[in-house]
Amino acid sequence: MFAQAFTSFRRSRPTRYIAAAVSAILVVSTLYYIQVPQAGEQLPHWSHPLTISYPIPLSSPHLWDTRAEQVKQAFKHAYGGYLKYAAGFDELRPLTNRGVNNFNGWNVSIYDSLDTMLLMELWDEFADALPVVQHGDFRQIHHSAGGSAWSRSQYAPFFETVIRYLGGLLAAYALSGEQILLDRANHLATLLEPAFDTPKGLPRFGVNTNTSATTPGLSGIFAEVASCQLEWTYAAHATGNRTHYDKARKLINTLADAMEDRQGGMFPTHWHLSGGKPTSESRSVGAAADSGHEYLLKQYLLTGKTDVENLEMYLLSMNEVLTRLLYISPNREMVYVTETTGTAFRPSHDFEHLACFFPGLLALGAHTLELSLSDIDKTKLNPEARRQYDLLSQYDLKSLHMAAAEALATSCWLLYADQPTGLGPEVVAMAHGTRDKAGKVVNRNAKLWIDAVEEWRKGGKRGPLPGLGEKKPIVYDRPEGVSVPDNRWDYVVRRTEYFLRPETIESIYIMWRTTGNPVWRERGWAIFQAIERESKTTTGYASLKKVTQTPGVLLDDQPSYFLAETLKYLYLLFKNEDLVPLDKWVFNTEAHPLPVFTWSPWEKRKFGIHE
């Protein structure tokens, strides 16, 4: 589709829709909650609706097309401001109308936007970007006033360069067929490969792409050392380059060996690059870990469900998250995922915006996998991993993952809907005990979500599954500086910023595509309206310093991921046509879609792939 369309990208720009001319047809729908079963131990499957106490309007397909068009216009506004005021730099400062180099000075906003332009059929913008890509010099790192520390150090940060530049090039090639994009991706991957020169193949933090020197430190975080397999695997498939394949394979083997040594559970956050093993027992699906867990599932999906080691690592990791990291708040029954520290597994009860990608990951896994514990060899598990296995074996795992996804995604949405701006805060501290009306703690025991589900199961499964009851927004009006969660909200805002982040919107998009429930589209539309109202400037879109007051206080920052992820997921959410089917494409962690493939017999021979 896209390769054919590209041949005529010089055609005139599409005429802007006039929203006022569109008539909307509103019909009454119901929110699809899990139906309470009458008997049996399995959780119900997802497709059965329950009526709730208020109707959800279902907008007409024509209206959704106009909403998708509004997102396209938002992209053109943000990207146009970047080109006008920050061309040659990485990102736009949308308040002072200046450019800044945060990621090597290679025009990251262009590379991050290539596939978004293709999906939105912005042919002229894409054509104009190609010469910039063709003539870009990946050996020269450019810094600027106020830019990132690593740009000043002359090291390209491996993780950020991979997910933004390399991922952007590979996805744009997959959508357009433009050979120059693959050639540039191949060149960039080769320049970055010195980062893998550690005994176990875990990449170092940074690479000087001119001298091949690497940063000397041997400590790494899980998100950064384990979030490049997709890009190197697809690069190997697209180019036939054995070296690219070997880099990804060695990293995967190191992770598999570490999992075998640990005998189950999820991977901790901190790693030693030389030894190829964790150096802490801290757990998280937020900062320092998020995309590492994501790539376990997505590597399996990308390779046509043939990379079984990644499937097993994903299942073992999810077993631990579901049984040890998911909690439920005492009053509103908000399900949240938190981080833990040390061997005592002490939870922080912080809920990060970054962790709001996780419900989408769970839903993607439930949508694409059989999700059977039979894929795990129980005899090789440590006692704790075996306990998790036995506990979860009492449930239909696909339904349990989907229930957790629904509950978590609802909490992420609620954190937006509660705020005066309609936008979600960076971090909240969740209530994890019970307080009386005077605010005195009467029960300090936090409740794991799986314990609440067990009580529900053993109690006859009366009412909605914990976390899935009806929830309505409550306008957050607590004063700044308050540190104790309130019974009304079950949380206190710890960090008030909104950095134009995509994670909640990503999960909302995946929930829509996997359930067909129209409430997710409506929630996404409310978030887009809030972005337009609170973040838009005359030249782009700005992050917010405080989501707890409106109008929001703006920050001079328009991250490239706003173009790559936030607006892309909103566009795909509102577009009636399923442009990126989840069973045919896999998004990297910067929302760059790569096509699912299977290794050919020749590739297996050439790369030494043994199934």
Secondary structure, 3 states (H helix, E strand, C coil): CHHHHHCCCCCCCCCCCCHHHCCCCCEEECCCCCCCCCCCCCCCCCCCCCCCCCCEEECCHHHHHHHHHHHHHHHHHHHHHHHHHHCCCCEEECCCCEEECCCCCCCHHHHHHHHHHHHCCCHHHHHHHHHHHHHCCCCCCCCCCCCCHHHHHCCEEHHHHHHHHHHHHHHHHHHHCCHHHHHHHHHHHHHHHHHHCCCCCCCCCEECCCCCCECCCCEEEHHHHCCCHHHHHHHHHHHCCHHHHHHHHHHHHHHHHHHHHHCCCCCCCEEECCCCEECCCCECCCCCCHHHHHHHHHHHHHCCCCCHHHHHHHHHHHHHHHHHHEEECCCCCCEEECCEECCCCEECCEEEHHHHHHHHHHHHHHHHCCCCHHHCCHHHCCHHHHHHHHHHCCCCHHHHHHHHHHHHHHHHHHHHHCCCCCCCCCEEEECCCEECCCCCEEECCCEEHHHHHHHHHHCCCCCCCCCCCCCCCCCCCCCCCCCCCCCCCCEEEEECCECCCCHHHHHHHHHHHHHCCHHHHHHHHHHHHHHHHHCECCCCECCEEECCCCCCEECCCECHHHHHHHHHHHHHHHCCCCCCCCCCEEECCCCCEEECCCCCHHHHHHHCCCC
